[in-house]
Amino acid sequence: MPKKFDTNPLDPDFPRKVKEAQTQNLPNESAETRKFNETVPTEEQTRRFTEANFSSYSPPFDGQQVPNVFQTAKLNADVGNSSKRKVAKVGLPENILTALPYLPYVGLVAGILELLFVPKSEAKVRFHAAQGLAAHIGILIITTILGGIDNFIPFAHAGNVIFQIVTTIMLIVWAFKAWQGKPVHIESVDDLTEWLEDKINPRG
């Protein structure tokens, strides 16, 4: 059977051949059309849940259910209470010990003492002690350099004062966050923090 694309468009019989090719009937094989069997819904498929079914999955609502927001708040409160536990061999609450190393000036001494007396098992307290001490060492080095070049570079003294004010505010903010149990990460002193925590071992 010639296809319509195989014919020559310039052939005068071209329209007739195309029409014959399009109108050719398929052989009749007496095919019978049948419908698909309809699925009758069963009782198991259509049964509805009763109150007993729902109660087996969730507690009955008696007007006293606590919304999720209050459940989350209770969880946060539990976390806050856990941060107030007494730390072994020191006797002070954990949140106090994590905040002390960030306090301006006081934190330098507090960080050293905590690394000397807090056991290795108190990883959180020792991390904050090392990080607070590292931050104070970094600030001390920079202020010393700025103070040394005060006589050679104009406005160095003003820059030193501004730097001390900014770092003091930052230390107070870090101390407050640590006291609340929130994470405090000073990326610029990561290496020094790790070195201090590793090299300063607890006594006794």
PLY file of the C-alpha trace (Angstrom):
ply
format ascii 1.0
element vertex 204
property float x
property float y
property float z
element edge 203
property int vertex1
property int vertex2
end_header
0.00 0.00 0.00
1.56 3.32 -0.96
1.94 5.90 1.79
0.95 9.47 1.24
4.54 10.54 1.76
5.76 8.14 -0.95
3.61 9.75 -3.66
4.71 12.50 -5.96
2.88 15.79 -5.24
3.18 16.69 -8.91
1.24 13.57 -9.93
-2.27 14.58 -11.09
-3.68 11.52 -9.24
-2.03 12.62 -5.99
-5.23 13.89 -4.22
-7.14 10.70 -5.10
-4.35 8.42 -3.85
-4.05 10.32 -0.58
-7.81 10.12 0.00
-7.84 6.38 -0.68
-4.93 5.86 1.71
-6.72 7.80 4.46
-10.12 6.17 3.99
-8.96 2.57 3.84
-10.98 0.50 6.31
-9.47 -1.91 8.73
-10.52 -5.55 8.37
-13.56 -6.47 10.39
-12.78 -9.27 12.79
-16.13 -9.08 14.58
-14.50 -7.73 17.70
-16.85 -7.35 20.59
-16.58 -4.45 23.00
-16.87 -5.38 26.62
-17.04 -3.32 29.78
-14.70 -3.88 32.67
-16.21 -5.66 35.61
-17.39 -3.12 38.13
-15.92 -3.51 41.58
-18.60 -3.58 44.21
-17.39 -1.80 47.36
-17.23 -4.10 50.32
-18.17 -3.33 53.87
-14.49 -3.34 54.89
-13.72 -0.63 52.34
-16.56 1.65 53.26
-16.82 1.27 57.00
-16.33 4.42 59.01
-14.23 4.93 62.09
-16.13 5.22 65.32
-15.13 7.12 68.44
-13.66 3.92 69.82
-11.37 3.66 66.80
-10.13 7.19 67.22
-9.60 6.81 70.96
-7.34 3.83 70.34
-4.93 6.13 68.45
-5.15 9.31 70.48
-6.16 10.24 74.02
-9.76 11.43 74.43
-10.14 15.17 74.29
-11.43 16.35 77.66
-10.74 20.05 77.21
-7.41 19.75 79.01
-5.09 18.85 76.15
-1.94 20.98 76.04
-1.19 22.55 72.64
2.15 21.75 71.01
3.52 25.21 71.65
3.19 24.71 75.42
4.66 21.23 75.19
7.69 22.74 73.41
7.96 25.40 76.06
7.93 22.71 78.74
10.72 20.89 76.89
12.78 24.08 76.80
12.17 24.54 80.50
13.45 21.03 81.15
16.57 21.82 79.15
17.04 24.98 81.18
16.72 23.02 84.42
19.33 20.51 83.25
21.80 23.37 82.66
21.44 24.34 86.34
22.70 21.00 87.65
25.76 20.99 89.88
29.01 20.19 88.11
31.12 17.45 89.68
34.14 18.52 91.80
33.17 22.19 91.51
29.71 22.39 93.06
28.49 25.28 90.91
25.62 25.16 88.40
26.58 24.36 84.82
25.10 27.56 83.36
27.18 29.68 85.75
30.38 27.87 84.82
29.70 28.21 81.07
29.06 31.96 81.41
31.98 32.93 83.67
34.77 32.50 81.07
33.17 35.14 78.83
32.87 37.87 81.44
35.29 40.73 80.72
38.56 40.45 82.70
37.04 37.92 85.13
36.76 35.35 82.34
40.52 35.17 81.85
41.03 33.80 85.36
37.77 31.81 85.39
38.69 30.00 82.16
42.06 28.90 83.55
40.59 27.74 86.88
37.79 25.77 85.19
40.22 23.99 82.88
42.33 23.10 85.92
39.52 21.77 88.12
36.61 20.69 85.90
36.95 17.00 84.89
37.20 15.92 81.26
33.75 14.32 81.50
32.22 17.83 81.63
32.92 18.51 77.95
30.47 21.41 77.63
31.89 23.36 80.57
35.47 22.74 79.48
34.69 23.87 75.92
33.27 27.19 77.10
36.18 27.62 79.52
38.71 27.08 76.73
36.82 29.25 74.24
36.35 32.10 76.71
40.03 31.94 77.65
41.04 31.89 73.96
38.85 34.93 73.27
40.46 36.86 76.15
43.95 35.93 74.94
43.12 37.11 71.42
41.69 40.40 72.69
44.71 40.91 74.97
47.15 40.37 72.08
45.35 42.83 69.80
45.02 45.54 72.46
48.72 45.15 73.28
49.66 45.60 69.60
47.39 48.65 69.25
48.85 50.14 72.41
52.39 49.58 71.14
51.83 51.40 67.87
49.98 54.26 69.55
53.00 56.55 69.23
53.66 55.74 65.57
50.24 55.63 63.89
47.68 58.44 64.22
44.30 57.52 65.71
45.72 54.19 67.01
44.67 55.13 70.53
41.11 55.88 69.40
41.02 52.56 67.53
42.21 50.74 70.63
39.47 52.32 72.74
36.77 51.45 70.21
38.08 47.89 69.95
37.96 47.45 73.74
34.39 48.77 73.92
33.18 46.49 71.12
34.88 43.38 72.50
33.55 44.08 76.00
30.00 44.22 74.65
30.57 41.01 72.69
31.92 39.21 75.75
28.87 40.22 77.79
26.54 39.00 75.03
28.39 35.67 74.83
28.26 35.29 78.61
24.50 35.91 78.63
23.90 33.40 75.82
26.03 30.77 77.56
24.14 31.38 80.81
20.87 30.79 78.93
22.21 27.52 77.52
22.37 28.80 73.94
25.29 27.80 71.69
28.27 30.15 71.51
30.84 29.58 68.77
33.79 31.93 68.13
35.20 30.56 64.90
38.28 32.80 64.86
39.71 31.11 67.99
38.80 27.50 67.15
42.40 26.29 66.97
43.44 28.01 70.20
40.32 26.71 71.96
41.10 23.14 70.99
44.74 23.51 72.01
43.91 24.96 75.43
41.29 22.30 76.21
43.74 19.56 75.21
46.86 20.90 76.95
45.38 22.10 80.25
44.41 18.95 82.13
42.36 18.91 85.34
44.29 18.53 88.60
43.60 15.63 90.95
0 1
1 2
2 3
3 4
4 5
5 6
6 7
7 8
8 9
9 10
10 11
11 12
12 13
13 14
14 15
15 16
16 17
17 18
18 19
19 20
20 21
21 22
22 23
23 24
24 25
25 26
26 27
27 28
28 29
29 30
30 31
31 32
32 33
33 34
34 35
35 36
36 37
37 38
38 39
39 40
40 41
41 42
42 43
43 44
44 45
45 46
46 47
47 48
48 49
49 50
50 51
51 52
52 53
53 54
54 55
55 56
56 57
57 58
58 59
59 60
60 61
61 62
62 63
63 64
64 65
65 66
66 67
67 68
68 69
69 70
70 71
71 72
72 73
73 74
74 75
75 76
76 77
77 78
78 79
79 80
80 81
81 82
82 83
83 84
84 85
85 86
86 87
87 88
88 89
89 90
90 91
91 92
92 93
93 94
94 95
95 96
96 97
97 98
98 99
99 100
100 101
101 102
102 103
103 104
104 105
105 106
106 107
107 108
108 109
109 110
110 111
111 112
112 113
113 114
114 115
115 116
116 117
117 118
118 119
119 120
120 121
121 122
122 123
123 124
124 125
125 126
126 127
127 128
128 129
129 130
130 131
131 132
132 133
133 134
134 135
135 136
136 137
137 138
138 139
139 140
140 141
141 142
142 143
143 144
144 145
145 146
146 147
147 148
148 149
149 150
150 151
151 152
152 153
153 154
154 155
155 156
156 157
157 158
158 159
159 160
160 161
161 162
162 163
163 164
164 165
165 166
166 167
167 168
168 169
169 170
170 171
171 172
172 173
173 174
174 175
175 176
176 177
177 178
178 179
179 180
180 181
181 182
182 183
183 184
184 185
185 186
186 187
187 188
188 189
189 190
190 191
191 192
192 193
193 194
194 195
195 196
196 197
197 198
198 199
199 200
200 201
201 202
202 203
